[in-house]
């Protein structure tokens, strides 16, 4: 399990937007995302933005999405 980045905010569609760290290999669509307690919080739905500092959209499984803002996400 590797660190993906920090949750910035929720999108209008309800996805979690993560500011990704500079990773050698960005996650593929459909890969599970975890919180710091190793609990699955959702799956990667899209990687977008500049190559130097990409963003990752995660479709959450949990209904309490607001509680994830500011937390670290892992893949």
PDB file of N, H, CA, C and O in Angstrom:
ATOM      1  N   UNK A   1       0.854  -1.174   0.000  1.00  0.00           N
ATOM      2  CA  UNK A   1       0.000   0.000   0.000  1.00  0.00           C
ATOM      3  C   UNK A   1       0.898   1.235   0.000  1.00  0.00           C
ATOM      4  O   UNK A   1       1.787   1.370   0.840  1.00  0.00           O
ATOM      5  N   UNK A   2       0.652   2.129  -0.950  1.00  0.00           N
ATOM      6  H   UNK A   2      -0.071   2.019  -1.632  1.00  0.00           H
ATOM      7  CA  UNK A   2       1.460   3.336  -1.053  1.00  0.00           C
ATOM      8  C   UNK A   2       0.618   4.588  -0.923  1.00  0.00           C
ATOM      9  O   UNK A   2      -0.569   4.587  -1.250  1.00  0.00           O
ATOM     10  N   UNK A   3       1.230   5.646  -0.449  1.00  0.00           N
ATOM     11  H   UNK A   3       2.194   5.647  -0.183  1.00  0.00           H
ATOM     12  CA  UNK A   3       0.535   6.917  -0.262  1.00  0.00           C
ATOM     13  C   UNK A   3       0.173   7.518  -1.611  1.00  0.00           C
ATOM     14  O   UNK A   3       1.029   7.660  -2.483  1.00  0.00           O
ATOM     15  N   UNK A   4      -1.093   7.868  -1.782  1.00  0.00           N
ATOM     16  H   UNK A   4      -1.789   7.752  -1.073  1.00  0.00           H
ATOM     17  CA  UNK A   4      -1.561   8.515  -3.006  1.00  0.00           C
ATOM     18  C   UNK A   4      -1.520  10.025  -2.856  1.00  0.00           C
ATOM     19  O   UNK A   4      -0.966  10.717  -3.709  1.00  0.00           O
ATOM     20  N   UNK A   5      -2.105  10.549  -1.773  1.00  0.00           N
ATOM     21  H   UNK A   5      -2.555   9.986  -1.079  1.00  0.00           H
ATOM     22  CA  UNK A   5      -2.127  11.988  -1.557  1.00  0.00           C
ATOM     23  C   UNK A   5      -3.165  12.384  -0.524  1.00  0.00           C
ATOM     24  O   UNK A   5      -3.640  11.557   0.254  1.00  0.00           O
ATOM     25  N   UNK A   6      -3.511  13.674  -0.530  1.00  0.00           N
ATOM     26  H   UNK A   6      -3.125  14.346  -1.162  1.00  0.00           H
ATOM     27  CA  UNK A   6      -4.414  14.240   0.465  1.00  0.00           C
ATOM     28  C   UNK A   6      -5.731  14.644  -0.192  1.00  0.00           C
ATOM     29  O   UNK A   6      -5.740  15.204  -1.288  1.00  0.00           O
ATOM     30  N   UNK A   7      -6.847  14.356   0.489  1.00  0.00           N
ATOM     31  H   UNK A   7      -6.839  13.901   1.379  1.00  0.00           H
ATOM     32  CA  UNK A   7      -8.170  14.727  -0.017  1.00  0.00           C
ATOM     33  C   UNK A   7      -8.333  16.239   0.084  1.00  0.00           C
ATOM     34  O   UNK A   7      -8.210  16.816   1.164  1.00  0.00           O
ATOM     35  N   UNK A   8      -8.611  16.875  -1.055  1.00  0.00           N
ATOM     36  H   UNK A   8      -8.711  16.407  -1.932  1.00  0.00           H
ATOM     37  CA  UNK A   8      -8.800  18.327  -1.095  1.00  0.00           C
ATOM     38  C   UNK A   8     -10.249  18.723  -0.867  1.00  0.00           C
ATOM     39  O   UNK A   8     -10.550  19.560  -0.016  1.00  0.00           O
ATOM     40  N   UNK A   9     -11.144  18.113  -1.638  1.00  0.00           N
ATOM     41  H   UNK A   9     -10.900  17.434  -2.330  1.00  0.00           H
ATOM     42  CA  UNK A   9     -12.561  18.482  -1.567  1.00  0.00           C
ATOM     43  C   UNK A   9     -13.393  17.437  -2.295  1.00  0.00           C
ATOM     44  O   UNK A   9     -12.866  16.456  -2.820  1.00  0.00           O
ATOM     45  N   UNK A  10     -14.702  17.665  -2.316  1.00  0.00           N
ATOM     46  H   UNK A  10     -15.130  18.462  -1.890  1.00  0.00           H
ATOM     47  CA  UNK A  10     -15.618  16.803  -3.053  1.00  0.00           C
ATOM     48  C   UNK A  10     -15.992  17.489  -4.358  1.00  0.00           C
ATOM     49  O   UNK A  10     -16.139  18.710  -4.405  1.00  0.00           O
ATOM     50  N   UNK A  11     -16.146  16.708  -5.409  1.00  0.00           N
ATOM     51  H   UNK A  11     -16.027  15.716  -5.371  1.00  0.00           H
ATOM     52  CA  UNK A  11     -16.581  17.268  -6.685  1.00  0.00           C
ATOM     53  C   UNK A  11     -18.096  17.416  -6.672  1.00  0.00           C
ATOM     54  O   UNK A  11     -18.770  16.908  -5.775  1.00  0.00           O
ATOM     55  N   UNK A  12     -18.623  18.108  -7.665  1.00  0.00           N
ATOM     56  H   UNK A  12     -18.076  18.520  -8.393  1.00  0.00           H
ATOM     57  CA  UNK A  12     -20.075  18.273  -7.766  1.00  0.00           C
ATOM     58  C   UNK A  12     -20.778  16.936  -7.948  1.00  0.00           C
ATOM     59  O   UNK A  12     -21.936  16.777  -7.562  1.00  0.00           O
ATOM     60  N   UNK A  13     -20.076  15.980  -8.537  1.00  0.00           N
ATOM     61  H   UNK A  13     -19.135  16.109  -8.851  1.00  0.00           H
ATOM     62  CA  UNK A  13     -20.658  14.654  -8.748  1.00  0.00           C
ATOM     63  C   UNK A  13     -20.529  13.758  -7.520  1.00  0.00           C
ATOM     64  O   UNK A  13     -21.002  12.621  -7.530  1.00  0.00           O
ATOM     65  N   UNK A  14     -19.885  14.269  -6.448  1.00  0.00           N
ATOM     66  H   UNK A  14     -19.501  15.192  -6.440  1.00  0.00           H
ATOM     67  CA  UNK A  14     -19.757  13.509  -5.207  1.00  0.00           C
ATOM     68  C   UNK A  14     -18.482  12.704  -5.087  1.00  0.00           C
ATOM     69  O   UNK A  14     -18.303  11.971  -4.114  1.00  0.00           O
ATOM     70  N   UNK A  15     -17.587  12.828  -6.063  1.00  0.00           N
ATOM     71  H   UNK A  15     -17.733  13.424  -6.853  1.00  0.00           H
ATOM     72  CA  UNK A  15     -16.311  12.119  -5.973  1.00  0.00           C
ATOM     73  C   UNK A  15     -15.348  12.867  -5.068  1.00  0.00           C
ATOM     74  O   UNK A  15     -15.469  14.077  -4.876  1.00  0.00           O
ATOM     75  N   UNK A  16     -14.395  12.139  -4.517  1.00  0.00           N
ATOM     76  H   UNK A  16     -14.296  11.156  -4.673  1.00  0.00           H
ATOM     77  CA  UNK A  16     -13.357  12.712  -3.668  1.00  0.00           C
ATOM     78  C   UNK A  16     -12.205  13.130  -4.579  1.00  0.00           C
ATOM     79  O   UNK A  16     -11.742  12.328  -5.390  1.00  0.00           O
ATOM     80  N   UNK A  17     -11.738  14.366  -4.458  1.00  0.00           N
ATOM     81  H   UNK A  17     -12.114  15.017  -3.798  1.00  0.00           H
ATOM     82  CA  UNK A  17     -10.613  14.847  -5.258  1.00  0.00           C
ATOM     83  C   UNK A  17      -9.362  14.831  -4.389  1.00  0.00           C
ATOM     84  O   UNK A  17      -9.300  15.473  -3.340  1.00  0.00           O
ATOM     85  N   UNK A  18      -8.367  14.081  -4.852  1.00  0.00           N
ATOM     86  H   UNK A  18      -8.417  13.559  -5.704  1.00  0.00           H
ATOM     87  CA  UNK A  18      -7.123  13.889  -4.113  1.00  0.00           C
ATOM     88  C   UNK A  18      -5.989  14.585  -4.855  1.00  0.00           C
ATOM     89  O   UNK A  18      -5.811  14.393  -6.058  1.00  0.00           O
ATOM     90  N   UNK A  19      -5.226  15.394  -4.130  1.00  0.00           N
ATOM     91  H   UNK A  19      -5.371  15.551  -3.153  1.00  0.00           H
ATOM     92  CA  UNK A  19      -4.022  16.006  -4.686  1.00  0.00           C
ATOM     93  C   UNK A  19      -2.928  14.959  -4.598  1.00  0.00           C
ATOM     94  O   UNK A  19      -2.443  14.644  -3.511  1.00  0.00           O
ATOM     95  N   UNK A  20      -2.543  14.423  -5.740  1.00  0.00           N
ATOM     96  H   UNK A  20      -2.937  14.679  -6.623  1.00  0.00           H
ATOM     97  CA  UNK A  20      -1.601  13.313  -5.771  1.00  0.00           C
ATOM     98  C   UNK A  20      -0.177  13.778  -5.541  1.00  0.00           C
ATOM     99  O   UNK A  20       0.222  14.859  -5.974  1.00  0.00           O
ATOM    100  N   UNK A  21       0.578  12.944  -4.854  1.00  0.00           N
ATOM    101  H   UNK A  21       0.254  12.066  -4.502  1.00  0.00           H
ATOM    102  CA  UNK A  21       2.009  13.182  -4.702  1.00  0.00           C
ATOM    103  C   UNK A  21       2.690  12.816  -6.006  1.00  0.00           C
ATOM    104  O   UNK A  21       2.095  12.153  -6.856  1.00  0.00           O
ATOM    105  N   UNK A  22       3.916  13.238  -6.167  1.00  0.00           N
ATOM    106  H   UNK A  22       4.398  13.777  -5.477  1.00  0.00           H
ATOM    107  CA  UNK A  22       4.651  12.874  -7.378  1.00  0.00           C
ATOM    108  C   UNK A  22       4.980  11.390  -7.306  1.00  0.00           C
ATOM    109  O   UNK A  22       5.896  10.974  -6.596  1.00  0.00           O
ATOM    110  N   UNK A  23       4.236  10.619  -8.036  1.00  0.00           N
ATOM    111  H   UNK A  23       3.492  10.957  -8.613  1.00  0.00           H
ATOM    112  CA  UNK A  23       4.404   9.168  -8.032  1.00  0.00           C
ATOM    113  C   UNK A  23       5.065   8.710  -9.320  1.00  0.00           C
ATOM    114  O   UNK A  23       4.883   9.318 -10.375  1.00  0.00           O
ATOM    115  N   UNK A  24       5.820   7.653  -9.226  1.00  0.00           N
ATOM    116  H   UNK A  24       5.967   7.160  -8.368  1.00  0.00           H
ATOM    117  CA  UNK A  24       6.402   7.083 -10.443  1.00  0.00           C
ATOM    118  C   UNK A  24       5.308   6.457 -11.294  1.00  0.00           C
ATOM    119  O   UNK A  24       5.291   6.604 -12.516  1.00  0.00           O
ATOM    120  N   UNK A  25       4.404   5.762 -10.636  1.00  0.00           N
ATOM    121  H   UNK A  25       4.417   5.642  -9.643  1.00  0.00           H
ATOM    122  CA  UNK A  25       3.307   5.091 -11.335  1.00  0.00           C
ATOM    123  C   UNK A  25       1.986   5.562 -10.751  1.00  0.00           C
ATOM    124  O   UNK A  25       1.674   5.268  -9.597  1.00  0.00           O
ATOM    125  N   UNK A  26       1.221   6.281 -11.534  1.00  0.00           N
ATOM    126  H   UNK A  26       1.475   6.519 -12.471  1.00  0.00           H
ATOM    127  CA  UNK A  26      -0.092   6.719 -11.074  1.00  0.00           C
ATOM    128  C   UNK A  26      -1.041   5.531 -11.073  1.00  0.00           C
ATOM    129  O   UNK A  26      -0.869   4.605 -11.866  1.00  0.00           O
ATOM    130  N   UNK A  27      -2.042   5.539 -10.194  1.00  0.00           N
ATOM    131  H   UNK A  27      -2.182   6.291  -9.549  1.00  0.00           H
ATOM    132  CA  UNK A  27      -2.963   4.403 -10.130  1.00  0.00           C
ATOM    133  C   UNK A  27      -3.839   4.327 -11.373  1.00  0.00           C
ATOM    134  O   UNK A  27      -4.153   5.344 -11.991  1.00  0.00           O
ATOM    135  N   UNK A  28      -4.221   3.129 -11.723  1.00  0.00           N
ATOM    136  H   UNK A  28      -3.965   2.302 -11.221  1.00  0.00           H
ATOM    137  CA  UNK A  28      -5.131   2.919 -12.850  1.00  0.00           C
ATOM    138  C   UNK A  28      -6.566   3.080 -12.385  1.00  0.00           C
ATOM    139  O   UNK A  28      -6.868   2.963 -11.197  1.00  0.00           O
ATOM    140  N   UNK A  29      -7.435   3.348 -13.328  1.00  0.00           N
ATOM    141  H   UNK A  29      -7.190   3.443 -14.293  1.00  0.00           H
ATOM    142  CA  UNK A  29      -8.865   3.428 -13.053  1.00  0.00           C
ATOM    143  C   UNK A  29      -9.341   2.090 -12.493  1.00  0.00           C
ATOM    144  O   UNK A  29      -8.989   1.028 -13.007  1.00  0.00           O
ATOM    145  N   UNK A  30     -10.146   2.155 -11.434  1.00  0.00           N
ATOM    146  H   UNK A  30     -10.432   3.018 -11.016  1.00  0.00           H
ATOM    147  CA  UNK A  30     -10.697   0.952 -10.826  1.00  0.00           C
ATOM    148  C   UNK A  30      -9.918   0.417  -9.641  1.00  0.00           C
ATOM    149  O   UNK A  30     -10.393  -0.482  -8.948  1.00  0.00           O
ATOM    150  N   UNK A  31      -8.723   0.954  -9.394  1.00  0.00           N
ATOM    151  H   UNK A  31      -8.337   1.684  -9.958  1.00  0.00           H
ATOM    152  CA  UNK A  31      -7.906   0.507  -8.261  1.00  0.00           C
ATOM    153  C   UNK A  31      -8.550   0.986  -6.959  1.00  0.00           C
ATOM    154  O   UNK A  31      -9.034   2.115  -6.886  1.00  0.00           O
ATOM    155  N   UNK A  32      -8.556   0.139  -5.940  1.00  0.00           N
ATOM    156  H   UNK A  32      -8.163  -0.779  -5.999  1.00  0.00           H
ATOM    157  CA  UNK A  32      -9.152   0.504  -4.651  1.00  0.00           C
ATOM    158  C   UNK A  32      -8.303   1.542  -3.932  1.00  0.00           C
ATOM    159  O   UNK A  32      -7.074   1.510  -3.994  1.00  0.00           O
ATOM    160  N   UNK A  33      -8.977   2.462  -3.247  1.00  0.00           N
ATOM    161  H   UNK A  33      -9.975   2.488  -3.196  1.00  0.00           H
ATOM    162  CA  UNK A  33      -8.316   3.491  -2.439  1.00  0.00           C
ATOM    163  C   UNK A  33      -8.654   3.231  -0.974  1.00  0.00           C
ATOM    164  O   UNK A  33      -9.770   2.822  -0.651  1.00  0.00           O
ATOM    165  N   UNK A  34      -7.678   3.471  -0.083  1.00  0.00           N
ATOM    166  H   UNK A  34      -6.772   3.803  -0.345  1.00  0.00           H
ATOM    167  CA  UNK A  34      -7.810   3.167   1.338  1.00  0.00           C
ATOM    168  C   UNK A  34      -7.535   4.403   2.182  1.00  0.00           C
ATOM    169  O   UNK A  34      -6.856   5.330   1.742  1.00  0.00           O
ATOM    170  N   UNK A  35      -8.076   4.405   3.411  1.00  0.00           N
ATOM    171  H   UNK A  35      -8.627   3.651   3.768  1.00  0.00           H
ATOM    172  CA  UNK A  35      -7.720   5.461   4.360  1.00  0.00           C
ATOM    173  C   UNK A  35      -6.526   4.981   5.189  1.00  0.00           C
ATOM    174  O   UNK A  35      -5.988   3.904   4.931  1.00  0.00           O
ATOM    175  N   UNK A  36      -6.116   5.760   6.168  1.00  0.00           N
ATOM    176  H   UNK A  36      -6.554   6.634   6.378  1.00  0.00           H
ATOM    177  CA  UNK A  36      -4.936   5.411   6.973  1.00  0.00           C
ATOM    178  C   UNK A  36      -5.153   4.175   7.849  1.00  0.00           C
ATOM    179  O   UNK A  36      -4.188   3.587   8.336  1.00  0.00           O
ATOM    180  N   UNK A  37      -6.405   3.778   8.050  1.00  0.00           N
ATOM    181  H   UNK A  37      -7.189   4.256   7.654  1.00  0.00           H
ATOM    182  CA  UNK A  37      -6.715   2.568   8.818  1.00  0.00           C
ATOM    183  C   UNK A  37      -6.836   1.336   7.922  1.00  0.00           C
ATOM    184  O   UNK A  37      -7.267   0.273   8.369  1.00  0.00           O
ATOM    185  N   UNK A  38      -6.451   1.489   6.654  1.00  0.00           N
ATOM    186  H   UNK A  38      -6.100   2.352   6.290  1.00  0.00           H
ATOM    187  CA  UNK A  38      -6.509   0.421   5.653  1.00  0.00           C
ATOM    188  C   UNK A  38      -7.928  -0.038   5.359  1.00  0.00           C
ATOM    189  O   UNK A  38      -8.156  -1.199   5.020  1.00  0.00           O
ATOM    190  N   UNK A  39      -8.872   0.870   5.489  1.00  0.00           N
ATOM    191  H   UNK A  39      -8.687   1.813   5.764  1.00  0.00           H
ATOM    192  CA  UNK A  39     -10.265   0.591   5.147  1.00  0.00           C
ATOM    193  C   UNK A  39     -10.511   1.123   3.739  1.00  0.00           C
ATOM    194  O   UNK A  39     -10.153   2.258   3.424  1.00  0.00           O
ATOM    195  N   UNK A  40     -11.124   0.296   2.896  1.00  0.00           N
ATOM    196  H   UNK A  40     -11.415  -0.626   3.151  1.00  0.00           H
ATOM    197  CA  UNK A  40     -11.410   0.715   1.523  1.00  0.00           C
ATOM    198  C   UNK A  40     -12.424   1.849   1.558  1.00  0.00           C
ATOM    199  O   UNK A  40     -13.500   1.713   2.139  1.00  0.00           O
ATOM    200  N   UNK A  41     -12.072   2.975   0.930  1.00  0.00           N
ATOM    201  H   UNK A  41     -11.197   3.086   0.457  1.00  0.00           H
ATOM    202  CA  UNK A  41     -12.983   4.127   0.909  1.00  0.00           C
ATOM    203  C   UNK A  41     -13.612   4.341  -0.460  1.00  0.00           C
ATOM    204  O   UNK A  41     -14.588   5.079  -0.589  1.00  0.00           O
ATOM    205  N   UNK A  42     -13.057   3.700  -1.477  1.00  0.00           N
ATOM    206  H   UNK A  42     -12.264   3.101  -1.372  1.00  0.00           H
ATOM    207  CA  UNK A  42     -13.606   3.862  -2.818  1.00  0.00           C
ATOM    208  C   UNK A  42     -12.663   3.304  -3.862  1.00  0.00           C
ATOM    209  O   UNK A  42     -11.747   2.539  -3.559  1.00  0.00           O
ATOM    210  N   UNK A  43     -12.912   3.711  -5.118  1.00  0.00           N
ATOM    211  H   UNK A  43     -13.657   4.331  -5.365  1.00  0.00           H
ATOM    212  CA  UNK A  43     -12.041   3.273  -6.201  1.00  0.00           C
ATOM    213  C   UNK A  43     -11.701   4.451  -7.096  1.00  0.00           C
ATOM    214  O   UNK A  43     -12.494   5.381  -7.244  1.00  0.00           O
ATOM    215  N   UNK A  44     -10.524   4.405  -7.687  1.00  0.00           N
ATOM    216  H   UNK A  44      -9.880   3.650  -7.566  1.00  0.00           H
ATOM    217  CA  UNK A  44     -10.049   5.472  -8.565  1.00  0.00           C
ATOM    218  C   UNK A  44     -10.939   5.514  -9.801  1.00  0.00           C
ATOM    219  O   UNK A  44     -11.139   4.501 -10.472  1.00  0.00           O
ATOM    220  N   UNK A  45     -11.473   6.704 -10.095  1.00  0.00           N
ATOM    221  H   UNK A  45     -11.310   7.527  -9.551  1.00  0.00           H
ATOM    222  CA  UNK A  45     -12.318   6.832 -11.278  1.00  0.00           C
ATOM    223  C   UNK A  45     -11.647   7.624 -12.390  1.00  0.00           C
ATOM    224  O   UNK A  45     -11.999   7.466 -13.559  1.00  0.00           O
ATOM    225  N   UNK A  46     -10.672   8.485 -12.038  1.00  0.00           N
ATOM    226  H   UNK A  46     -10.386   8.613 -11.089  1.00  0.00           H
ATOM    227  CA  UNK A  46     -10.026   9.301 -13.067  1.00  0.00           C
ATOM    228  C   UNK A  46      -8.745   9.922 -12.520  1.00  0.00           C
ATOM    229  O   UNK A  46      -8.660  10.260 -11.340  1.00  0.00           O
ATOM    230  N   UNK A  47      -7.758  10.066 -13.388  1.00  0.00           N
ATOM    231  H   UNK A  47      -7.827   9.792 -14.347  1.00  0.00           H
ATOM    232  CA  UNK A  47      -6.538  10.812 -13.081  1.00  0.00           C
ATOM    233  C   UNK A  47      -6.500  11.966 -14.071  1.00  0.00           C
ATOM    234  O   UNK A  47      -6.631  11.753 -15.276  1.00  0.00           O
ATOM    235  N   UNK A  48      -6.320  13.197 -13.569  1.00  0.00           N
ATOM    236  H   UNK A  48      -6.214  13.369 -12.589  1.00  0.00           H
ATOM    237  CA  UNK A  48      -6.377  14.361 -14.452  1.00  0.00           C
ATOM    238  C   UNK A  48      -5.452  15.458 -13.948  1.00  0.00           C
ATOM    239  O   UNK A  48      -4.903  15.367 -12.850  1.00  0.00           O
ATOM    240  N   UNK A  49      -5.286  16.486 -14.753  1.00  0.00           N
ATOM    241  H   UNK A  49      -5.732  16.560 -15.645  1.00  0.00           H
ATOM    242  CA  UNK A  49      -4.444  17.612 -14.372  1.00  0.00           C
ATOM    243  C   UNK A  49      -3.057  17.499 -14.964  1.00  0.00           C
ATOM    244  O   UNK A  49      -2.794  16.616 -15.780  1.00  0.00           O
ATOM    245  N   UNK A  50      -2.157  18.399 -14.553  1.00  0.00           N
ATOM    246  H   UNK A  50      -2.370  19.116 -13.889  1.00  0.00           H
ATOM    247  CA  UNK A  50      -0.804  18.400 -15.106  1.00  0.00           C
ATOM    248  C   UNK A  50      -0.004  17.168 -14.675  1.00  0.00           C
ATOM    249  O   UNK A  50      -0.204  16.628 -13.587  1.00  0.00           O
ATOM    250  N   UNK A  51       0.887  16.749 -15.535  1.00  0.00           N
ATOM    251  H   UNK A  51       1.050  17.188 -16.418  1.00  0.00           H
ATOM    252  CA  UNK A  51       1.716  15.572 -15.253  1.00  0.00           C
ATOM    253  C   UNK A  51       2.569  15.791 -14.011  1.00  0.00           C
ATOM    254  O   UNK A  51       2.821  14.851 -13.257  1.00  0.00           O
ATOM    255  N   UNK A  52       3.014  17.023 -13.794  1.00  0.00           N
ATOM    256  H   UNK A  52       2.810  17.787 -14.406  1.00  0.00           H
ATOM    257  CA  UNK A  52       3.893  17.314 -12.660  1.00  0.00           C
ATOM    258  C   UNK A  52       3.176  17.254 -11.312  1.00  0.00           C
ATOM    259  O   UNK A  52       3.811  16.985 -10.293  1.00  0.00           O
ATOM    260  N   UNK A  53       1.877  17.498 -11.289  1.00  0.00           N
ATOM    261  H   UNK A  53       1.361  17.716 -12.117  1.00  0.00           H
ATOM    262  CA  UNK A  53       1.112  17.424 -10.033  1.00  0.00           C
ATOM    263  C   UNK A  53      -0.331  17.023 -10.339  1.00  0.00           C
ATOM    264  O   UNK A  53      -1.236  17.856 -10.304  1.00  0.00           O
ATOM    265  N   UNK A  54      -0.536  15.735 -10.640  1.00  0.00           N
ATOM    266  H   UNK A  54       0.199  15.057 -10.668  1.00  0.00           H
ATOM    267  CA  UNK A  54      -1.868  15.268 -11.031  1.00  0.00           C
ATOM    268  C   UNK A  54      -2.851  15.201  -9.862  1.00  0.00           C
ATOM    269  O   UNK A  54      -2.468  15.186  -8.692  1.00  0.00           O
ATOM    270  N   UNK A  55      -4.119  15.162 -10.223  1.00  0.00           N
ATOM    271  H   UNK A  55      -4.431  15.174 -11.173  1.00  0.00           H
ATOM    272  CA  UNK A  55      -5.206  14.967  -9.270  1.00  0.00           C
ATOM    273  C   UNK A  55      -5.855  13.631  -9.580  1.00  0.00           C
ATOM    274  O   UNK A  55      -5.850  13.164 -10.719  1.00  0.00           O
ATOM    275  N   UNK A  56      -6.415  13.027  -8.539  1.00  0.00           N
ATOM    276  H   UNK A  56      -6.420  13.407  -7.614  1.00  0.00           H
ATOM    277  CA  UNK A  56      -7.077  11.743  -8.702  1.00  0.00           C
ATOM    278  C   UNK A  56      -8.492  11.869  -8.166  1.00  0.00           C
ATOM    279  O   UNK A  56      -8.708  12.335  -7.047  1.00  0.00           O
ATOM    280  N   UNK A  57      -9.450  11.451  -8.975  1.00  0.00           N
ATOM    281  H   UNK A  57      -9.274  11.073  -9.884  1.00  0.00           H
ATOM    282  CA  UNK A  57     -10.847  11.428  -8.561  1.00  0.00           C
ATOM    283  C   UNK A  57     -11.160  10.019  -8.072  1.00  0.00           C
ATOM    284  O   UNK A  57     -10.922   9.039  -8.779  1.00  0.00           O
ATOM    285  N   UNK A  58     -11.694   9.927  -6.856  1.00  0.00           N
ATOM    286  H   UNK A  58     -11.887  10.723  -6.283  1.00  0.00           H
ATOM    287  CA  UNK A  58     -12.023   8.634  -6.254  1.00  0.00           C
ATOM    288  C   UNK A  58     -13.527   8.579  -6.022  1.00  0.00           C
ATOM    289  O   UNK A  58     -14.094   9.453  -5.366  1.00  0.00           O
ATOM    290  N   UNK A  59     -14.168   7.544  -6.566  1.00  0.00           N
ATOM    291  H   UNK A  59     -13.707   6.834  -7.098  1.00  0.00           H
ATOM    292  CA  UNK A  59     -15.600   7.342  -6.330  1.00  0.00           C
ATOM    293  C   UNK A  59     -15.746   6.647  -4.979  1.00  0.00           C
ATOM    294  O   UNK A  59     -15.341   5.494  -4.828  1.00  0.00           O
ATOM    295  N   UNK A  60     -16.326   7.346  -3.992  1.00  0.00           N
ATOM    296  H   UNK A  60     -16.655   8.282  -4.115  1.00  0.00           H
ATOM    297  CA  UNK A  60     -16.377   6.788  -2.631  1.00  0.00           C
ATOM    298  C   UNK A  60     -17.456   5.720  -2.461  1.00  0.00           C
ATOM    299  O   UNK A  60     -18.507   5.770  -3.101  1.00  0.00           O
ATOM    300  N   UNK A  61     -17.177   4.757  -1.587  1.00  0.00           N
ATOM    301  H   UNK A  61     -16.324   4.716  -1.067  1.00  0.00           H
ATOM    302  CA  UNK A  61     -18.153   3.744  -1.206  1.00  0.00           C
ATOM    303  C   UNK A  61     -18.941   4.198   0.015  1.00  0.00           C
ATOM    304  O   UNK A  61     -20.086   3.790   0.208  1.00  0.00           O
ATOM    305  N   UNK A  62     -18.328   5.040   0.837  1.00  0.00           N
ATOM    306  H   UNK A  62     -17.397   5.372   0.680  1.00  0.00           H
ATOM    307  CA  UNK A  62     -18.909   5.498   2.099  1.00  0.00           C
ATOM    308  C   UNK A  62     -19.792   6.715   1.865  1.00  0.00           C
ATOM    309  O   UNK A  62     -19.480   7.554   1.019  1.00  0.00           O
ATOM    310  N   UNK A  63     -20.879   6.816   2.599  1.00  0.00           N
ATOM    311  H   UNK A  63     -21.132   6.134   3.286  1.00  0.00           H
ATOM    312  CA  UNK A  63     -21.770   7.968   2.464  1.00  0.00           C
ATOM    313  C   UNK A  63     -21.260   9.185   3.223  1.00  0.00           C
ATOM    314  O   UNK A  63     -21.698  10.303   2.950  1.00  0.00           O
ATOM    315  N   UNK A  64     -20.343   8.995   4.172  1.00  0.00           N
ATOM    316  H   UNK A  64     -19.988   8.087   4.394  1.00  0.00           H
ATOM    317  CA  UNK A  64     -19.809  10.107   4.961  1.00  0.00           C
ATOM    318  C   UNK A  64     -18.540  10.645   4.300  1.00  0.00           C
ATOM    319  O   UNK A  64     -17.452  10.582   4.872  1.00  0.00           O
ATOM    320  N   UNK A  65     -18.699  11.173   3.090  1.00  0.00           N
ATOM    321  H   UNK A  65     -19.582  11.225   2.625  1.00  0.00           H
ATOM    322  CA  UNK A  65     -17.561  11.641   2.294  1.00  0.00           C
ATOM    323  C   UNK A  65     -16.888  12.860   2.897  1.00  0.00           C
ATOM    324  O   UNK A  65     -15.670  13.005   2.794  1.00  0.00           O
ATOM    325  N   UNK A  66     -17.656  13.738   3.522  1.00  0.00           N
ATOM    326  H   UNK A  66     -18.645  13.620   3.606  1.00  0.00           H
ATOM    327  CA  UNK A  66     -17.108  14.976   4.081  1.00  0.00           C
ATOM    328  C   UNK A  66     -16.060  14.704   5.158  1.00  0.00           C
ATOM    329  O   UNK A  66     -15.149  15.508   5.352  1.00  0.00           O
ATOM    330  N   UNK A  67     -16.185  13.583   5.854  1.00  0.00           N
ATOM    331  H   UNK A  67     -16.926  12.930   5.696  1.00  0.00           H
ATOM    332  CA  UNK A  67     -15.231  13.236   6.916  1.00  0.00           C
ATOM    333  C   UNK A  67     -13.845  12.927   6.353  1.00  0.00           C
ATOM    334  O   UNK A  67     -12.869  12.918   7.102  1.00  0.00           O
ATOM    335  N   UNK A  68     -13.743  12.676   5.055  1.00  0.00           N
ATOM    336  H   UNK A  68     -14.537  12.683   4.446  1.00  0.00           H
ATOM    337  CA  UNK A  68     -12.463  12.330   4.442  1.00  0.00           C
ATOM    338  C   UNK A  68     -11.650  13.551   4.027  1.00  0.00           C
ATOM    339  O   UNK A  68     -10.460  13.423   3.737  1.00  0.00           O
ATOM    340  N   UNK A  69     -12.261  14.727   3.991  1.00  0.00           N
ATOM    341  H   UNK A  69     -13.228  14.831   4.227  1.00  0.00           H
ATOM    342  CA  UNK A  69     -11.555  15.937   3.564  1.00  0.00           C
ATOM    343  C   UNK A  69     -10.377  16.204   4.502  1.00  0.00           C
ATOM    344  O   UNK A  69     -10.536  16.250   5.721  1.00  0.00           O
ATOM    345  N   UNK A  70      -9.197  16.380   3.911  1.00  0.00           N
ATOM    346  H   UNK A  70      -9.068  16.343   2.920  1.00  0.00           H
ATOM    347  CA  UNK A  70      -7.975  16.618   4.678  1.00  0.00           C
ATOM    348  C   UNK A  70      -7.227  15.356   5.066  1.00  0.00           C
ATOM    349  O   UNK A  70      -6.104  15.439   5.565  1.00  0.00           O
ATOM    350  N   UNK A  71      -7.817  14.194   4.850  1.00  0.00           N
ATOM    351  H   UNK A  71      -8.729  14.127   4.445  1.00  0.00           H
ATOM    352  CA  UNK A  71      -7.181  12.919   5.213  1.00  0.00           C
ATOM    353  C   UNK A  71      -6.270  12.435   4.091  1.00  0.00           C
ATOM    354  O   UNK A  71      -6.403  12.853   2.941  1.00  0.00           O
ATOM    355  N   UNK A  72      -5.356  11.560   4.439  1.00  0.00           N
ATOM    356  H   UNK A  72      -5.248  11.220   5.373  1.00  0.00           H
ATOM    357  CA  UNK A  72      -4.456  10.960   3.465  1.00  0.00           C
ATOM    358  C   UNK A  72      -5.111   9.712   2.873  1.00  0.00           C
ATOM    359  O   UNK A  72      -5.827   8.983   3.558  1.00  0.00           O
ATOM    360  N   UNK A  73      -4.850   9.485   1.586  1.00  0.00           N
ATOM    361  H   UNK A  73      -4.268  10.078   1.029  1.00  0.00           H
ATOM    362  CA  UNK A  73      -5.421   8.350   0.862  1.00  0.00           C
ATOM    363  C   UNK A  73      -4.277   7.496   0.320  1.00  0.00           C
ATOM    364  O   UNK A  73      -3.240   8.010  -0.100  1.00  0.00           O
ATOM    365  N   UNK A  74      -4.487   6.196   0.338  1.00  0.00           N
ATOM    366  H   UNK A  74      -5.329   5.778   0.679  1.00  0.00           H
ATOM    367  CA  UNK A  74      -3.475   5.228  -0.095  1.00  0.00           C
ATOM    368  C   UNK A  74      -4.050   4.321  -1.180  1.00  0.00           C
ATOM    369  O   UNK A  74      -5.265   4.143  -1.275  1.00  0.00           O
ATOM    370  N   UNK A  75      -3.163   3.749  -1.998  1.00  0.00           N
ATOM    371  H   UNK A  75      -2.177   3.894  -1.921  1.00  0.00           H
ATOM    372  CA  UNK A  75      -3.592   2.772  -3.007  1.00  0.00           C
ATOM    373  C   UNK A  75      -2.708   1.544  -2.923  1.00  0.00           C
ATOM    374  O   UNK A  75      -2.895   0.596  -3.685  1.00  0.00           O
TER     375      UNK A  75
END
